[in-house]
Amino acid sequence: MTRESAQSGRSRYVLFDVDGTLMDAVSNQRQVWRAWAKRYGLDADEVYQVALRTRPMETFAQVAADRDPHACLAALHELEDEDVRSGVYAAFDGASELLHGLPSGSWALVTSNYEHRVRGRFLRTGLPVPGLIVDAAAVEEGKPSPVPFLRAAALLGAEPEDCLVVEDAPSGVESGLRAGMTVWGVNAAAAVEGVHRHFESLRAAVPHILAFASGSHGHAVAR
């Protein structure tokens, strides 16, 4: 059946993933994992391929099962914090225009990273920081669970059907879909399975996201 993602007169909200959606951090993530692998005498490429598909503790279990996972995590956090201080970051084209164009209180970040790192990266790239960031420490279940996006909606005072999720990764797309939200994919040549709309770049999506947030036109979503 079809349903309007938001009804006339109701506020709309936009929930953004960060890495790969608003900010290009692929090279940074690769370098962090490379440095971590070197510290433990492991093959960097093999470690990175596992890390792309799993959360850190799961990665450690696969590539360093004989090591203390908590020590592994502490080392990773140390390297990631250093990268925030010294790494080179770039926001995707259109990110600044988009975030500055959204009404205050109408958007949030939902990330598997940690808030202090996100804030550090945003400050370095000049992107505006929203009032709400739902990070890895804010929820017990990460993506692809619907919990992160549902928590963001609840804290914004929004109903799931009034929320647009903007994502680049399959786990994030699944999370948004399971939360009952409209999900658009960006920054990929091919659409992630399940997205309601797909844009090859964030830049291409900017006017449509702003239109959604303003309620200037409806978005019928097939269910």
N, C-alpha and C positions, 0 to 999 in steps of 0.2 A: 504494500500500500504506500501511499505518499503522505508526507506530513510537512508542514512548514517548520523550518528550523527555529523560527521565532515568529510569534504572532504580532500583528500591528500594535504598536504602543508599548511593547515589552522591550526591556533593555536586552542588549546582546553583549556577549563576552567572547574574548579571544584568548586561548591558552596556547602558548608557544613552547615547543621544545627549544633547546638552546644550540647545542653542538650539532652542526650539520644543517640546522634550520635557519638560525639567525647569524651564526658565527661559524667561520671555517676553522675548525680546530683539528682536522684530520692529521696534518703534519705534526702538530703538537702532541697528539695522543700517540702517534707512532714513535716519536722521539722519547716520550716518557716511558713507554713500554720497552723500547730498545735499551734505555739506560737501566731499567729495572732488570731486564733479562741479563744484561752484562754483569750486573752486580751479583747475580746468582749463577753465572756461568752457563746460561741457557741460550738456545738458538733464538735470536731476536725475531726473525720472521715467523717462526713457528708459534712463539708466544703471542705475537700480535694477531695472528689469524684466529687463535683461540679467544683472545680478549675481545675481538670484534663480535663474537657470538654469545659471550657469557659475561656475567657480573664478576667483579674481581675475585671474590672468595671461590667461585666456581672455577675461574681461570687457574688459581693457585692449586686447586685440587687436581686439575688435569696436568699442569706442566711442572708442578713442584710439590708433589704429594708427600715427599719426605721432609718438607720444611714446615716450620711453624707458620700457619696461615696468618696469625695476628702480626707476627714480625714481618711477613710479606706485605701485609696491608699497610703497616706503619711505613715501610720503605716506599711503597707506592705513593702514599699521601705526602711524604717528604718531597719526592720528585715532582709531584703534581703542584704542590705549593711553590716550589722553586720555579716551575715553568710559568706560573701565574705572574711571578715577579720579573722574570727575565725573558720569557718566550715572546715570539712575534705573533700577534693575532690580527685577524682581519674580519670585519663584519661583511656579510654578503651584501651585494649591491641592492639597494632598496630598503635595507633594514632600518637605517636611521630615519628615513622619510616615513616609513610605516609606523614605527613606534612613537615618533613625535606626533603623528597624525591621529593616534587613537586617544579617545577621551580618558582622562584620569579615572582610575578605578574600574576600567572596562577590560583590563587585560592582566595576565599574570604569566609567569614562567613556571614550567613544570619540567624539572630536570633530574636526571639520575646522578648529577654531580652534586657538589656542596655549595651552599649559598655564598660563603665567603670567597670561593673561587670565581663563581659567576659574577659577583659584584666587582672583583678585581679585574676580570676580563672586560666587563662592560665599561668600567672607568677608563681603562687603557684604550678602548676603541671609541669612546665618546657616546656610546649608546645610553639612552635614558634607562634608569633602573626602576622597575615598577614597585608598587607598595607590597606586592605579594610574590614570593618565590617559594614554591613547594619543591624542596630538594630531597636528597636521599635520606637525610636524617629526619624528615618530617613524616615519613610513612614507613610502616613495617613491610609493606609489599611494594616492590617497584614495578615498572613496566615489564611485561605486558599486562599486569594486573590493572583493573580499572581504578584502583584506589587512588593513585596520585592525581588523576584528573578530577575524580569525584571530590577529593579533598579540596582542590583548588576552587571548584565550583561552589562548594559549601561555604568556604571562607569568603568568597566574593558575594555570597547571597544569591547565587544564580541557580536556575534549574538546568539540568544537563541538556535539555532540548534547546536551550537558548545559547549554548556554547559552541564555538568553532575551535577545533583543535588543528594546529598547523604543525606538521611533522615531516620528517624525512626518512625515518627508520621503521621497519616492519613491526618491531616491538612496541613502538610508540603509537603507530596506527592501530594496532590491535587493542592497546590500552584505551584509546579514545573511542573506538567502536564499542568496546565492551561497556564503556561508561554511558553509552546511549547518546553520544554527541556527533555532530557533523564533523567529518575529518577530511582535510585537504592535504595532499602531499606536495612537497616542493623539492627542488634541487636534485632531480634524478631524471635520467633520460626516459626511463620507463616507470609507469605508475606502480606503486606498492599495492598489492592485492587488497581490495576492500575500500580504498579511498573513494570519497564521493566526487572529488574533483582532483585533477592532477595538473601541476605546473612544472615545467622543466627548470624554472628558476624562481627564486623568491621575488625578484624584480617583476616577473610576469604576474605574480599573484597579488602584488601590492594593491592595485585599485580595487580588486575584488574583495580583499580582506577589509579594506576601509569601508567599502559599500555595505558589507555584511554588518560591520560594527555600527554603522550609522543607521541601519535599518532602512536604507533608501530604496532597497528592492528585496523581494522575497527570494528564498532559495528552497525550492521544493526538493526534498531529499527522498530518493527511492529507498524503501525498506523491504 
